[in-house]
Amino acid sequence: MALSSLRNLAGQTAVYGLGSILGRVLNYLLTPLYTSIFNTEVFGTYTEAYAYIAILLVVLTYGLETALFHFAERQFKPLRVFSTALISLIASTSVFWALLFSNKESVAHFMNHPDHPEYVGWLGLIIGLDALTALPMAFLRQQNRPFRFTGITLANIGVNIGLNLYWLWYCRSHYLATEGNPNALVDLTYNHDIGVGYIFIANLAASGIKALLCLPLLRGIPVYFDWALWKSMMRYALPLLIAGLGFIVNERLDVIMLSKLLPMSEEAARQQVGIYGACYKLAILMTIFIQAFRYAAEPFFFRNQHQGNARSMYARVMNYFVAFCCLLFLGVNLYMDLVKHFIQSEAYWVGLSIVPVIMLANMFLGIYINLSMWYKLSGQTYFGALISIVGALVTVGLNYLLIPYFGYVGSAWTTLFAYGSMMIISYVLGQKYYPIPYNVPRLVVYISVALFLVWTFEQLPQTAMLYRMIFATLFLLPFLAMVWRLESSLRRQILQWIWKK
């Protein structure tokens, strides 16, 4: 049963990852387009805007996704839980839109874009639509419908990527090639002065399509609001809101603090934010895997919590998770001479030194997400809030201290310390209140060996690209051999799969 459950988790991670991976990879492939078109200052505007989106999206969903999993698996009927949560979300999003659009100019001034209040409107609509669709998408996960989930995700991605390419590649190129005298189609649909705003408009259109595709999911859902159920859900979810805010503060507040705390002009600060944001994207493979794993793991953990071998199964999942994260860490950093070319302009390469730090930080985040299931499964979500508050305090405090002296390098190390502290605290508390027999020595070995291999590789003298790639592959092999040797159950499953083929 354990092996079949783990295979199911791996399969669903792959399906959820299809949408997540394609979306992230295609967005990742837009980075060369953005960095070739926009200078570091304009790219900083884009990076900062999406930091605000991420933070506000956590506020507007206020833990209802996880609350849906928790209560749908308990005594309440899933449709009643979904309807109650969705009505709550519609009401809160409506209030958000009313407040935002009545104060659009003030918000634009706060974001240092007083001449572009339209940015605030576009971003506000994106945030609201994404919040409203978060619950139907979570319901698909709860109902074990990964293919429908992935289909909607891919449609959203396709619209976003397609419109980015249309406006920023086709229309812009044609406009510049004809010296401002484009063909009728471009003249009708493109305004060169909008510039980076087309990224926001494309995202808005994609969010709108996603919302339309989610509407059929509401067919047959009873319009019912259970006040007692809602209060129970809020008691469970609000600590998760605090936990989510702590998480997103650690992930995104550094961008906002960089723009405010760097001791230089506003233009120069935005340039530094642009470099930081572009190099941060090189850690995309780690964040893709973590997101795909989270989509599959949350319902998986809740669904299997009452099995007799559940906790040992969770420990085995952690072994595989960390091994794969280390493999991604090695893959990006050993092949950095190749990977860095996804950032087209060499003006951004000055920040490449932060990539290993950011990837390790994201690995710690993934471990924390894995560990955090103990307080979600046991219903002690207030611990998640406390842990996230600690992480947020570390983020704010260290960024405040380090940014004026070390700039974005200080922000990268702050992210590592914040996620590391959350990971350690969650492990210690989890072993006390919901002990899971994690193989900590093995996890430490995996991470230590990966770090040692990357550090050793960086000490090698610079040679031709071909030789660097050969050496990188040779450095990767010992880690693969170690995992193959230590993970006997995984090795057996792989060999069985090969022999069946």
DRENTORTI-972168 format. One record per residue (C-alpha): residue number from 0; x, y, z; residue in three letters. Coordinates in steps of 0.05 Angstrom, whole numbers. Layout:
% residues N
+-----+--------+--------+--------+-----+
:   i :      x :      y :      z :  aa :
+-----+--------+--------+--------+-----+
: NUM :      X :      Y :      Z : ALA :
...
+-----+--------+--------+--------+-----+
END
This chain:
% residues 501
+-----+--------+--------+--------+-----+
:   i :      x :      y :      z :  aa :
+-----+--------+--------+--------+-----+
:   0 :      0 :      0 :      0 : MET :
:   1 :     56 :     48 :     17 : ALA :
:   2 :     91 :     37 :    -49 : LEU :
:   3 :     27 :     47 :    -89 : SER :
:   4 :     12 :    111 :    -49 : SER :
:   5 :     82 :    137 :    -63 : LEU :
:   6 :     75 :    121 :   -137 : ARG :
:   7 :      8 :    157 :   -136 : ASN :
:   8 :     41 :    218 :   -104 : LEU :
:   9 :     97 :    217 :   -156 : ALA :
:  10 :     48 :    210 :   -213 : GLY :
:  11 :      4 :    268 :   -189 : GLN :
:  12 :     66 :    310 :   -176 : THR :
:  13 :     84 :    298 :   -249 : ALA :
:  14 :     14 :    317 :   -274 : VAL :
:  15 :     10 :    379 :   -231 : TYR :
:  16 :     81 :    393 :   -249 : GLY :
:  17 :     64 :    391 :   -323 : LEU :
:  18 :     24 :    455 :   -318 : GLY :
:  19 :     71 :    484 :   -266 : SER :
:  20 :    134 :    465 :   -304 : ILE :
:  21 :    109 :    487 :   -372 : LEU :
:  22 :     84 :    552 :   -343 : GLY :
:  23 :    147 :    567 :   -305 : ARG :
:  24 :    192 :    544 :   -362 : VAL :
:  25 :    155 :    585 :   -414 : LEU :
:  26 :    155 :    645 :   -368 : ASN :
:  27 :    228 :    630 :   -355 : TYR :
:  28 :    239 :    631 :   -430 : LEU :
:  29 :    208 :    701 :   -431 : LEU :
:  30 :    265 :    725 :   -388 : THR :
:  31 :    313 :    729 :   -448 : PRO :
:  32 :    259 :    770 :   -484 : LEU :
:  33 :    249 :    816 :   -424 : TYR :
:  34 :    323 :    826 :   -410 : THR :
:  35 :    338 :    840 :   -483 : SER :
:  36 :    282 :    892 :   -489 : ILE :
:  37 :    281 :    925 :   -420 : PHE :
:  38 :    340 :    954 :   -383 : ASN :
:  39 :    353 :    935 :   -311 : THR :
:  40 :    311 :    993 :   -285 : GLU :
:  41 :    248 :    974 :   -324 : VAL :
:  42 :    258 :    900 :   -306 : PHE :
:  43 :    260 :    924 :   -234 : GLY :
:  44 :    191 :    955 :   -242 : THR :
:  45 :    165 :    887 :   -267 : TYR :
:  46 :    199 :    850 :   -209 : THR :
:  47 :    172 :    898 :   -156 : GLU :
:  48 :    101 :    895 :   -184 : ALA :
:  49 :     98 :    820 :   -179 : TYR :
:  50 :    123 :    823 :   -107 : ALA :
:  51 :     61 :    864 :    -90 : TYR :
:  52 :     17 :    814 :   -127 : ILE :
:  53 :     45 :    755 :    -89 : ALA :
:  54 :     37 :    788 :    -21 : ILE :
:  55 :    -35 :    812 :    -33 : LEU :
:  56 :    -56 :    745 :    -62 : LEU :
:  57 :    -39 :    711 :      4 : VAL :
:  58 :    -80 :    762 :     41 : VAL :
:  59 :   -140 :    754 :     -5 : LEU :
:  60 :   -142 :    678 :     -1 : THR :
:  61 :   -129 :    678 :     75 : TYR :
:  62 :   -115 :    604 :     83 : GLY :
:  63 :   -181 :    579 :     52 : LEU :
:  64 :   -147 :    530 :      5 : GLU :
:  65 :   -117 :    488 :     61 : THR :
:  66 :   -180 :    497 :    102 : ALA :
:  67 :   -219 :    467 :     44 : LEU :
:  68 :   -175 :    404 :     46 : PHE :
:  69 :   -180 :    399 :    122 : HIS :
:  70 :   -256 :    406 :    129 : PHE :
:  71 :   -275 :    368 :     65 : ALA :
:  72 :   -238 :    307 :     92 : GLU :
:  73 :   -274 :    311 :    158 : ARG :
:  74 :   -347 :    308 :    177 : GLN :
:  75 :   -371 :    363 :    131 : PHE :
:  76 :   -396 :    353 :     61 : LYS :
:  77 :   -344 :    378 :      9 : PRO :
:  78 :   -396 :    417 :    -31 : LEU :
:  79 :   -420 :    454 :     30 : ARG :
:  80 :   -349 :    470 :     51 : VAL :
:  81 :   -333 :    495 :    -19 : PHE :
:  82 :   -395 :    538 :    -25 : SER :
:  83 :   -385 :    570 :     43 : THR :
:  84 :   -312 :    586 :     28 : ALA :
:  85 :   -326 :    613 :    -42 : LEU :
:  86 :   -381 :    661 :    -18 : ILE :
:  87 :   -332 :    686 :     35 : SER :
:  88 :   -279 :    696 :    -19 : LEU :
:  89 :   -326 :    733 :    -66 : ILE :
:  90 :   -346 :    781 :    -11 : ALA :
:  91 :   -275 :    797 :     11 : SER :
:  92 :   -250 :    805 :    -60 : THR :
:  93 :   -306 :    854 :    -75 : SER :
:  94 :   -286 :    896 :    -14 : VAL :
:  95 :   -214 :    895 :    -38 : PHE :
:  96 :   -232 :    920 :   -107 : TRP :
:  97 :   -276 :    975 :    -79 : ALA :
:  98 :   -220 :   1000 :    -34 : LEU :
:  99 :   -166 :    995 :    -87 : LEU :
: 100 :   -202 :   1030 :   -143 : PHE :
: 101 :   -225 :   1086 :    -98 : SER :
: 102 :   -153 :   1100 :    -77 : ASN :
: 103 :   -116 :   1082 :   -142 : LYS :
: 104 :    -76 :   1147 :   -147 : GLU :
: 105 :    -52 :   1142 :    -75 : SER :
: 106 :    -29 :   1070 :    -85 : VAL :
: 107 :      8 :   1090 :   -148 : ALA :
: 108 :     46 :   1143 :   -109 : HIS :
: 109 :     64 :   1091 :    -55 : PHE :
: 110 :     91 :   1045 :   -110 : MET :
: 111 :    134 :   1103 :   -137 : ASN :
: 112 :     93 :   1103 :   -202 : HIS :
: 113 :     50 :   1167 :   -195 : PRO :
: 114 :     48 :   1174 :   -271 : ASP :
: 115 :     20 :   1104 :   -281 : HIS :
: 116 :    -43 :   1094 :   -239 : PRO :
: 117 :    -65 :   1045 :   -294 : GLU :
: 118 :    -13 :    997 :   -268 : TYR :
: 119 :    -50 :    995 :   -202 : VAL :
: 120 :   -116 :    980 :   -237 : GLY :
: 121 :    -87 :    924 :   -279 : TRP :
: 122 :    -51 :    893 :   -220 : LEU :
: 123 :   -112 :    898 :   -176 : GLY :
: 124 :   -155 :    861 :   -226 : LEU :
: 125 :   -102 :    807 :   -233 : ILE :
: 126 :    -99 :    797 :   -158 : ILE :
: 127 :   -174 :    794 :   -150 : GLY :
: 128 :   -185 :    745 :   -207 : LEU :
: 129 :   -129 :    700 :   -183 : ASP :
: 130 :   -158 :    701 :   -113 : ALA :
: 131 :   -227 :    682 :   -138 : LEU :
: 132 :   -201 :    624 :   -179 : THR :
: 133 :   -155 :    598 :   -124 : ALA :
: 134 :   -212 :    561 :    -89 : LEU :
: 135 :   -241 :    526 :   -151 : PRO :
: 136 :   -171 :    503 :   -169 : MET :
: 137 :   -160 :    478 :    -98 : ALA :
: 138 :   -227 :    441 :   -103 : PHE :
: 139 :   -201 :    404 :   -165 : LEU :
: 140 :   -141 :    382 :   -124 : ARG :
: 141 :   -185 :    360 :    -66 : GLN :
: 142 :   -229 :    320 :   -114 : GLN :
: 143 :   -167 :    287 :   -143 : ASN :
: 144 :   -176 :    316 :   -213 : ARG :
: 145 :   -104 :    335 :   -233 : PRO :
: 146 :   -117 :    332 :   -308 : PHE :
: 147 :   -173 :    384 :   -306 : ARG :
: 148 :   -129 :    427 :   -260 : PHE :
: 149 :    -71 :    422 :   -309 : THR :
: 150 :   -115 :    437 :   -369 : GLY :
: 151 :   -140 :    502 :   -339 : ILE :
: 152 :    -69 :    520 :   -318 : THR :
: 153 :    -42 :    507 :   -388 : LEU :
: 154 :    -97 :    550 :   -420 : ALA :
: 155 :    -78 :    607 :   -372 : ASN :
: 156 :     -5 :    599 :   -390 : ILE :
: 157 :    -18 :    596 :   -465 : GLY :
: 158 :    -56 :    662 :   -465 : VAL :
: 159 :     -4 :    696 :   -422 : ASN :
: 160 :     55 :    673 :   -464 : ILE :
: 161 :     20 :    684 :   -530 : GLY :
: 162 :      1 :    756 :   -514 : LEU :
: 163 :     71 :    771 :   -488 : ASN :
: 164 :    101 :    746 :   -552 : LEU :
: 165 :     50 :    783 :   -595 : TYR :
: 166 :     59 :    851 :   -562 : TRP :
: 167 :    131 :    851 :   -540 : LEU :
: 168 :    162 :    810 :   -596 : TRP :
: 169 :    119 :    815 :   -659 : TYR :
: 170 :     86 :    884 :   -651 : CYS :
: 171 :    146 :    918 :   -619 : ARG :
: 172 :    195 :    890 :   -670 : SER :
: 173 :    150 :    910 :   -728 : HIS :
: 174 :    139 :    979 :   -699 : TYR :
: 175 :    214 :    991 :   -691 : LEU :
: 176 :    231 :    961 :   -759 : ALA :
: 177 :    182 :   1007 :   -794 : THR :
: 178 :    204 :   1067 :   -753 : GLU :
: 179 :    136 :   1078 :   -722 : GLY :
: 180 :     94 :   1064 :   -784 : ASN :
: 181 :     69 :    993 :   -772 : PRO :
: 182 :     16 :    953 :   -810 : ASN :
: 183 :    -58 :    962 :   -795 : ALA :
: 184 :    -61 :    905 :   -744 : LEU :
: 185 :     -3 :    930 :   -703 : VAL :
: 186 :    -28 :   1001 :   -708 : ASP :
: 187 :    -96 :    979 :   -681 : LEU :
: 188 :    -71 :    934 :   -624 : THR :
: 189 :     -4 :    963 :   -602 : TYR :
: 190 :     17 :   1027 :   -566 : ASN :
: 191 :     93 :   1031 :   -559 : HIS :
: 192 :     87 :   1078 :   -499 : ASP :
: 193 :     55 :   1023 :   -456 : ILE :
: 194 :    121 :    985 :   -454 : GLY :
: 195 :    126 :    941 :   -392 : VAL :
: 196 :     52 :    950 :   -382 : GLY :
: 197 :     39 :    897 :   -435 : TYR :
: 198 :     66 :    845 :   -386 : ILE :
: 199 :     10 :    864 :   -338 : PHE :
: 200 :    -43 :    867 :   -392 : ILE :
: 201 :    -24 :    797 :   -418 : ALA :
: 202 :    -28 :    770 :   -347 : ASN :
: 203 :    -95 :    803 :   -337 : LEU :
: 204 :   -123 :    771 :   -400 : ALA :
: 205 :    -96 :    703 :   -378 : ALA :
: 206 :   -127 :    711 :   -309 : SER :
: 207 :   -194 :    728 :   -342 : GLY :
: 208 :   -191 :    666 :   -385 : ILE :
: 209 :   -175 :    624 :   -323 : LYS :
: 210 :   -236 :    653 :   -287 : ALA :
: 211 :   -281 :    636 :   -347 : LEU :
: 212 :   -255 :    565 :   -349 : LEU :
: 213 :   -268 :    557 :   -274 : CYS :
: 214 :   -342 :    578 :   -281 : LEU :
: 215 :   -365 :    508 :   -305 : PRO :
: 216 :   -337 :    479 :   -241 : LEU :
: 217 :   -391 :    517 :   -203 : LEU :
: 218 :   -447 :    481 :   -240 : ARG :
: 219 :   -486 :    439 :   -190 : GLY :
: 220 :   -453 :    472 :   -130 : ILE :
: 221 :   -508 :    492 :    -80 : PRO :
: 222 :   -508 :    566 :    -62 : VAL :
: 223 :   -504 :    555 :     13 : TYR :
: 224 :   -469 :    593 :     68 : PHE :
: 225 :   -460 :    555 :    133 : ASP :
: 226 :   -445 :    607 :    187 : TRP :
: 227 :   -421 :    557 :    239 : ALA :
: 228 :   -378 :    521 :    189 : LEU :
: 229 :   -348 :    588 :    165 : TRP :
: 230 :   -329 :    607 :    236 : LYS :
: 231 :   -294 :    539 :    245 : SER :
: 232 :   -259 :    548 :    179 : MET :
: 233 :   -235 :    617 :    199 : MET :
: 234 :   -207 :    592 :    265 : ARG :
: 235 :   -168 :    541 :    225 : TYR :
: 236 :   -149 :    586 :    166 : ALA :
: 237 :   -130 :    652 :    198 : LEU :
: 238 :    -67 :    624 :    230 : PRO :
: 239 :    -51 :    598 :    160 : LEU :
: 240 :    -60 :    669 :    134 : LEU :
: 241 :     -7 :    692 :    182 : ILE :
: 242 :     36 :    633 :    162 : ALA :
: 243 :     25 :    649 :     89 : GLY :
: 244 :     42 :    722 :    100 : LEU :
: 245 :    106 :    703 :    136 : GLY :
: 246 :    123 :    657 :     78 : PHE :
: 247 :    109 :    710 :     25 : ILE :
: 248 :    145 :    763 :     65 : VAL :
: 249 :    206 :    719 :     64 : ASN :
: 250 :    198 :    708 :    -11 : GLU :
: 251 :    179 :    777 :    -37 : ARG :
: 252 :    189 :    832 :     15 : LEU :
: 253 :    263 :    834 :     -1 : ASP :
: 254 :    247 :    863 :    -69 : VAL :
: 255 :    205 :    919 :    -39 : ILE :
: 256 :    256 :    933 :     16 : MET :
: 257 :    312 :    936 :    -36 : LEU :
: 258 :    276 :    991 :    -73 : SER :
: 259 :    265 :   1029 :     -8 : LYS :
: 260 :    330 :   1018 :     30 : LEU :
: 261 :    387 :   1020 :    -21 : LEU :
: 262 :    428 :   1083 :     -8 : PRO :
: 263 :    424 :   1108 :    -80 : MET :
: 264 :    377 :   1143 :   -128 : SER :
: 265 :    309 :   1113 :   -143 : GLU :
: 266 :    331 :   1097 :   -214 : GLU :
: 267 :    395 :   1062 :   -191 : ALA :
: 268 :    357 :   1024 :   -137 : ALA :
: 269 :    308 :    998 :   -189 : ARG :
: 270 :    367 :    975 :   -231 : GLN :
: 271 :    392 :    934 :   -172 : GLN :
: 272 :    323 :    905 :   -162 : VAL :
: 273 :    323 :    886 :   -236 : GLY :
: 274 :    389 :    849 :   -230 : ILE :
: 275 :    366 :    813 :   -167 : TYR :
: 276 :    299 :    793 :   -199 : GLY :
: 277 :    332 :    767 :   -263 : ALA :
: 278 :    384 :    725 :   -226 : CYS :
: 279 :    330 :    700 :   -178 : TYR :
: 280 :    295 :    670 :   -238 : LYS :
: 281 :    354 :    623 :   -250 : LEU :
: 282 :    330 :    584 :   -189 : ALA :
: 283 :    266 :    570 :   -226 : ILE :
: 284 :    275 :    494 :   -230 : LEU :
: 285 :    275 :    489 :   -154 : MET :
: 286 :    213 :    531 :   -146 : THR :
: 287 :    177 :    493 :   -201 : ILE :
: 288 :    189 :    426 :   -167 : PHE :
: 289 :    169 :    453 :    -99 : ILE :
: 290 :    105 :    482 :   -126 : GLN :
: 291 :     87 :    418 :   -163 : ALA :
: 292 :    103 :    376 :   -102 : PHE :
: 293 :     60 :    421 :    -57 : ARG :
: 294 :      0 :    416 :   -104 : TYR :
: 295 :      3 :    340 :   -100 : ALA :
: 296 :     28 :    331 :    -29 : ALA :
: 297 :    -24 :    370 :     10 : GLU :
: 298 :    -84 :    327 :    -11 : PRO :
: 299 :    -40 :    265 :     -9 : PHE :
: 300 :    -19 :    277 :     63 : PHE :
: 301 :    -90 :    291 :     86 : PHE :
: 302 :   -117 :    230 :     48 : ARG :
: 303 :    -66 :    182 :     78 : ASN :
: 304 :    -61 :    209 :    149 : GLN :
: 305 :   -101 :    151 :    180 : HIS :
: 306 :    -59 :     95 :    150 : GLN :
: 307 :    -18 :     56 :    200 : GLY :
: 308 :     47 :     68 :    163 : ASN :
: 309 :     32 :    141 :    145 : ALA :
: 310 :     88 :    173 :    185 : ARG :
: 311 :    142 :    126 :    159 : SER :
: 312 :    116 :    140 :     89 : MET :
: 313 :    122 :    215 :    101 : TYR :
: 314 :    194 :    205 :    123 : ALA :
: 315 :    210 :    167 :     59 : ARG :
: 316 :    178 :    222 :     18 : VAL :
: 317 :    225 :    271 :     51 : MET :
: 318 :    286 :    229 :     31 : ASN :
: 319 :    265 :    230 :    -42 : TYR :
: 320 :    246 :    303 :    -39 : PHE :
: 321 :    313 :    327 :    -12 : VAL :
: 322 :    352 :    282 :    -59 : ALA :
: 323 :    316 :    310 :   -119 : PHE :
: 324 :    324 :    382 :    -94 : CYS :
: 325 :    399 :    370 :    -87 : CYS :
: 326 :    401 :    343 :   -158 : LEU :
: 327 :    368 :    406 :   -184 : LEU :
: 328 :    416 :    448 :   -142 : PHE :
: 329 :    475 :    412 :   -174 : LEU :
: 330 :    445 :    415 :   -244 : GLY :
: 331 :    437 :    491 :   -244 : VAL :
: 332 :    501 :    510 :   -208 : ASN :
: 333 :    548 :    461 :   -243 : LEU :
: 334 :    522 :    482 :   -311 : TYR :
: 335 :    519 :    556 :   -294 : MET :
: 336 :    564 :    575 :   -353 : ASP :
: 337 :    507 :    550 :   -398 : LEU :
: 338 :    447 :    569 :   -354 : VAL :
: 339 :    467 :    642 :   -348 : LYS :
: 340 :    454 :    654 :   -422 : HIS :
: 341 :    380 :    652 :   -409 : PHE :
: 342 :    392 :    723 :   -385 : ILE :
: 343 :    408 :    757 :   -450 : GLN :
: 344 :    442 :    820 :   -427 : SER :
: 345 :    509 :    813 :   -392 : GLU :
: 346 :    490 :    873 :   -350 : ALA :
: 347 :    451 :    825 :   -306 : TYR :
: 348 :    507 :    773 :   -297 : TRP :
: 349 :    540 :    813 :   -242 : VAL :
: 350 :    488 :    782 :   -195 : GLY :
: 351 :    501 :    709 :   -212 : LEU :
: 352 :    537 :    697 :   -146 : SER :
: 353 :    470 :    697 :   -109 : ILE :
: 354 :    441 :    638 :   -149 : VAL :
: 355 :    470 :    582 :   -104 : PRO :
: 356 :    447 :    620 :    -42 : VAL :
: 357 :    377 :    629 :    -69 : ILE :
: 358 :    372 :    556 :    -92 : MET :
: 359 :    394 :    531 :    -24 : LEU :
: 360 :    344 :    578 :      9 : ALA :
: 361 :    289 :    550 :    -35 : ASN :
: 362 :    310 :    479 :    -17 : MET :
: 363 :    302 :    497 :     57 : PHE :
: 364 :    234 :    526 :     39 : LEU :
: 365 :    214 :    461 :      6 : GLY :
: 366 :    236 :    422 :     67 : ILE :
: 367 :    196 :    469 :    111 : TYR :
: 368 :    134 :    459 :     68 : ILE :
: 369 :    144 :    384 :     75 : ASN :
: 370 :    153 :    390 :    150 : LEU :
: 371 :     95 :    438 :    159 : SER :
: 372 :     44 :    383 :    147 : MET :
: 373 :     50 :    363 :    220 : TRP :
: 374 :     12 :    425 :    245 : TYR :
: 375 :    -38 :    421 :    187 : LYS :
: 376 :    -53 :    348 :    199 : LEU :
: 377 :    -59 :    357 :    275 : SER :
: 378 :   -101 :    420 :    268 : GLY :
: 379 :    -50 :    462 :    307 : GLN :
: 380 :    -45 :    515 :    253 : THR :
: 381 :    -27 :    569 :    302 : TYR :
: 382 :     43 :    539 :    304 : PHE :
: 383 :     49 :    555 :    230 : GLY :
: 384 :     32 :    627 :    245 : ALA :
: 385 :     85 :    631 :    300 : LEU :
: 386 :    139 :    599 :    257 : ILE :
: 387 :    123 :    647 :    200 : SER :
: 388 :    125 :    707 :    246 : ILE :
: 389 :    196 :    686 :    266 : VAL :
: 390 :    215 :    679 :    193 : GLY :
: 391 :    185 :    747 :    176 : ALA :
: 392 :    222 :    780 :    234 : LEU :
: 393 :    287 :    750 :    209 : VAL :
: 394 :    272 :    774 :    138 : THR :
: 395 :    254 :    845 :    158 : VAL :
: 396 :    310 :    852 :    210 : GLY :
: 397 :    367 :    824 :    168 : LEU :
: 398 :    345 :    860 :    105 : ASN :
: 399 :    342 :    925 :    143 : TYR :
: 400 :    413 :    913 :    170 : LEU :
: 401 :    445 :    883 :    107 : LEU :
: 402 :    415 :    918 :     47 : ILE :
: 403 :    448 :    986 :     59 : PRO :
: 404 :    517 :    951 :     61 : TYR :
: 405 :    511 :    891 :     15 : PHE :
: 406 :    451 :    906 :    -30 : GLY :
: 407 :    417 :    847 :    -62 : TYR :
: 408 :    472 :    799 :    -37 : VAL :
: 409 :    448 :    815 :     34 : GLY :
: 410 :    377 :    800 :     12 : SER :
: 411 :    397 :    733 :    -16 : ALA :
: 412 :    431 :    712 :     49 : TRP :
: 413 :    373 :    738 :     89 : THR :
: 414 :    326 :    692 :     50 : THR :
: 415 :    371 :    633 :     66 : LEU :
: 416 :    373 :    650 :    141 : PHE :
: 417 :    298 :    661 :    144 : ALA :
: 418 :    279 :    596 :    110 : TYR :
: 419 :    332 :    558 :    149 : GLY :
: 420 :    306 :    584 :    216 : SER :
: 421 :    234 :    565 :    197 : MET :
: 422 :    257 :    496 :    175 : MET :
: 423 :    294 :    482 :    241 : ILE :
: 424 :    238 :    508 :    286 : ILE :
: 425 :    185 :    468 :    248 : SER :
: 426 :    226 :    405 :    255 : TYR :
: 427 :    237 :    413 :    329 : VAL :
: 428 :    164 :    429 :    344 : LEU :
: 429 :    140 :    374 :    297 : GLY :
: 430 :    181 :    321 :    332 : GLN :
: 431 :    149 :    342 :    398 : LYS :
: 432 :     76 :    346 :    376 : TYR :
: 433 :     72 :    301 :    315 : TYR :
: 434 :    136 :    260 :    311 : PRO :
: 435 :    156 :    233 :    243 : ILE :
: 436 :    218 :    189 :    238 : PRO :
: 437 :    257 :    231 :    188 : TYR :
: 438 :    326 :    205 :    170 : ASN :
: 439 :    361 :    270 :    188 : VAL :
: 440 :    433 :    245 :    180 : PRO :
: 441 :    419 :    222 :    109 : ARG :
: 442 :    386 :    289 :     92 : LEU :
: 443 :    446 :    327 :    120 : VAL :
: 444 :    493 :    283 :     79 : VAL :
: 445 :    454 :    297 :     14 : TYR :
: 446 :    456 :    372 :     25 : ILE :
: 447 :    529 :    373 :     49 : SER :
: 448 :    554 :    332 :    -10 : VAL :
: 449 :    516 :    376 :    -60 : ALA :
: 450 :    546 :    439 :    -29 : LEU :
: 451 :    616 :    409 :    -28 : PHE :
: 452 :    612 :    388 :   -101 : LEU :
: 453 :    590 :    458 :   -124 : VAL :
: 454 :    643 :    492 :    -81 : TRP :
: 455 :    697 :    446 :   -107 : THR :
: 456 :    675 :    456 :   -179 : PHE :
: 457 :    680 :    532 :   -170 : GLU :
: 458 :    753 :    525 :   -149 : GLN :
: 459 :    771 :    495 :   -217 : LEU :
: 460 :    807 :    542 :   -265 : PRO :
: 461 :    765 :    572 :   -320 : GLN :
: 462 :    771 :    533 :   -385 : THR :
: 463 :    734 :    526 :   -450 : ALA :
: 464 :    659 :    515 :   -446 : MET :
: 465 :    663 :    443 :   -471 : LEU :
: 466 :    712 :    423 :   -416 : TYR :
: 467 :    671 :    458 :   -363 : ARG :
: 468 :    609 :    418 :   -384 : MET :
: 469 :    648 :    353 :   -383 : ILE :
: 470 :    675 :    368 :   -313 : PHE :
: 471 :    605 :    387 :   -290 : ALA :
: 472 :    578 :    320 :   -312 : THR :
: 473 :    634 :    284 :   -277 : LEU :
: 474 :    618 :    322 :   -213 : PHE :
: 475 :    545 :    303 :   -218 : LEU :
: 476 :    557 :    228 :   -223 : LEU :
: 477 :    581 :    216 :   -151 : PRO :
: 478 :    518 :    246 :   -123 : PHE :
: 479 :    474 :    203 :   -167 : LEU :
: 480 :    514 :    141 :   -146 : ALA :
: 481 :    505 :    159 :    -73 : MET :
: 482 :    430 :    166 :    -78 : VAL :
: 483 :    426 :    101 :   -118 : TRP :
: 484 :    464 :     66 :    -64 : ARG :
: 485 :    427 :     94 :     -3 : LEU :
: 486 :    355 :     94 :    -28 : GLU :
: 487 :    345 :     19 :    -35 : SER :
: 488 :    269 :     22 :    -40 : SER :
: 489 :    273 :     74 :    -95 : LEU :
: 490 :    326 :     32 :   -131 : ARG :
: 491 :    281 :    -29 :   -129 : ARG :
: 492 :    222 :      9 :   -157 : GLN :
: 493 :    263 :     37 :   -214 : ILE :
: 494 :    292 :    -32 :   -231 : LEU :
: 495 :    223 :    -63 :   -229 : GLN :
: 496 :    196 :     -9 :   -276 : TRP :
: 497 :    255 :    -21 :   -324 : ILE :
: 498 :    245 :    -96 :   -324 : TRP :
: 499 :    171 :    -89 :   -338 : LYS :
: 500 :    188 :    -46 :   -398 : LYS :
+-----+--------+--------+--------+-----+
END
